[in-house]
Amino acid sequence: MRLEPVVDHGRLDGKLARYYVLHDATPRGLAAFAQESDEHQRLVEQMLESESLMIQMGIADGAKDGNYGRAMAIYRAIRNTRPSAGDGVLQRLALAISLEHATPIVQQNPQSASDAPTVVDPVKRYRHYERALQDGELDPHFARHSVWDLRFVIDGNEPDETLAWGRQMLRNYRPDHITTKDERWRYVALVRTDVQYGSQEIGHDRADLQSCQNILMNGGICGRRAYFGRFILRAFGVPTVARPQRGHAALARWTPDGWVVCLGAGWGNGWAIARYNDDLDFLAITQARATGDDYLRVKRAQWIGDVYDEPRHFGFRTNKQQRIGFWNDVALYSQRMIIERAGAKTLDAVGEDLAEANESTIKYPLESAEATEADRQIGVDRNGVITIPAAATSQPTRSSGKILFLSSGLGGRQLHYSRTGKDQDFEYAFDAPTAGAYGLTMRVVTPGWKQRLRLSVNGATSQLDMILPHTVGAWGTTEPIRIELIKGQNVLRFSRQGIQQDVAPRGFSIKDLTLTPVR
């Protein structure tokens, strides 16, 4: 029997997809939905009349829990309110949300937000990503994703405002993680650099903060760290899934070169990835889907298997206790052949050394931008107010690993003081136009609380404590500290050495310092 004419050509795609949808939804389920109202009946009829839509649904592995009626209601609501959802990536986004939110997703709100919505609003979720895409806030590869890929972007339980916070926080605090050339670590490197390992401080979680904000503030063990990693990836529109393994929680994420495991052991050491169970089966699906239209051969064979009422097998390791039916066998061997022909590579895991550690044993290259003379220009206005760019340090003058000069979302450069690594002092030498008392403030962004710096003015043995506010990833300003300056050159030296912090040290970023004469 020659199988190529059946699986290689799309003449039967519409009929097979319709059967798949009816089989997955069940006639009883669709009938129950249609009987609820005339509008619901029209939605079911519209779906069954659109072969192209059902093919899209089938390729994307259908509506969550077979809830096609609710999926159509969401899809229609998005299309009615957002005309942009009719073409390209926004149409795929609308369908992905409709399929994945066909079973409502319980929203994880701050504990104190008692009046917040209990489930994620799928129409608002669409609007959120549409706006972020239009504003240029999402990953550059977002527009290339399929409906199936996008389901692993829009399935988070965080509120939309928390997703927006995540993007803004990273742009403020660690913009280098957004632009890093290492696609495996893009965005999620924040877990590596700033989410402390350990449960000793999670008792300080605040009821007014969402769980992801609390994780950044107080850290956690593998589950919280992997959860935060998936969140920040979703915030930027990157497909990601949980990838548990024995005694540990990790994540897997999309990259242009394939899916990679992050913060855990490599492929073959985990299980339970969405409906696909075995992680190697999931990996094979991603590799075959990356070939584009070739993957339709796999779906056609699976759909024919549905016609013959075969149990669905997504991989050779899934449902091992069940015999694989003929057509599902065809699908899996077709998938294997597609992967081999494409020469797909399995990517090594990254961050396994961080599974239960605070600092990586791997030395990552610095990707910081060195400060130019313009970035280091100190200004004095007509009122004698001195503004010192954070990058205008007299020591150090170059990025060192602990202290980084980063391109700032506010323009110019900012100084970042890393959470990990050996403490390092930094100082500023500048001229004051007049002697006297000045009020010193810093414009900072901090992800943690109870952080302090020690300040020495002109080498004085007596030092001042500067309290850094917990800005929750936004730009904020420290409370003024009164200092005495001499006319001419002065030196401000900042240190963390020897300070007994109330909680573990966290990183912080500084944009500038302002010295205002006290009248």
MORA-V884292 format. One line per field, one symbol per residue. ss: DSSP state (h for helix, s for strand, l for the rest). phi: phi as a letter, one per 20 degrees, with the letter a starting at -180 (. if undefined). A space follows every 10 residues. Layout:
# MORA-V884292
ss = ???
phi = ???
This chain:
# MORA-V884292
ss = lllhhhhlll llhhhhhhhh hhhhhlhhhh hhhhlllhhh hhhhhhhhhl hhhhhhhhhl lllhhhlhhh hhhhhhhhhh hlhhhhlhhh hhhhhhhhhh lllllslsll llllllllsl lhhhhhhhhh hhhhllllll lhhhllhhhh hllllllslh hhhhhhhhhh hhhllhhhhl llllllllhh hhhhllslll lhhhllllll hhhhhhhhls lhhhhhhhhh hhhhhlllls sssssllsss ssslllllls ssllllllls lllhhhllhh hhhhhhhhhl lhhhhhhhhh hhhhhhhlll llllllllll lllllhhhhh hhhhhhhhhh hhllllllls lhhhllllll llllllllll llllllllss lllllssssl llllslllll llssssslll llssssslll lllllsssss sslllsssss ssssssllll ssssssslll lllsssssll llllssslll sssssllsss ssssslllll lllllllsss sssssssll
phi = .eeggeeecd fdgffffffg fffffmgfff ffffffafff ffffffffed fffffgfffe mmfglmefff gfffffffff ecgffeblff fffffgffff efdgefeeeg gfefdfgecf efffffgfff ffffemeegg egfefegfgf fedeefdffg ffffggffgf ffecfffedg feffdgmfgf ffecefepdf dffegefedf gffffffdmq egffffffgf gfffgendfb cfcfbgmbdc ccbfcfepec ecmaffgodc bleleemfff ffgfffffff enfgffffff ffffgfgelf ffceafeelg fdfffgfffg ffffffffff ffmfdeeffc nffegcbecf eeeeffcfef fefffdfedc efenfdddgg fefebfdcfc oedcddfdfe nmcceddffd nfgbfbbcdb ddfbepecee ccecccecdl dccddddlmf ffddedeefe elnefbcfff decddefnfc cdddbdfnee ffcfgcfbcc eadcddgee
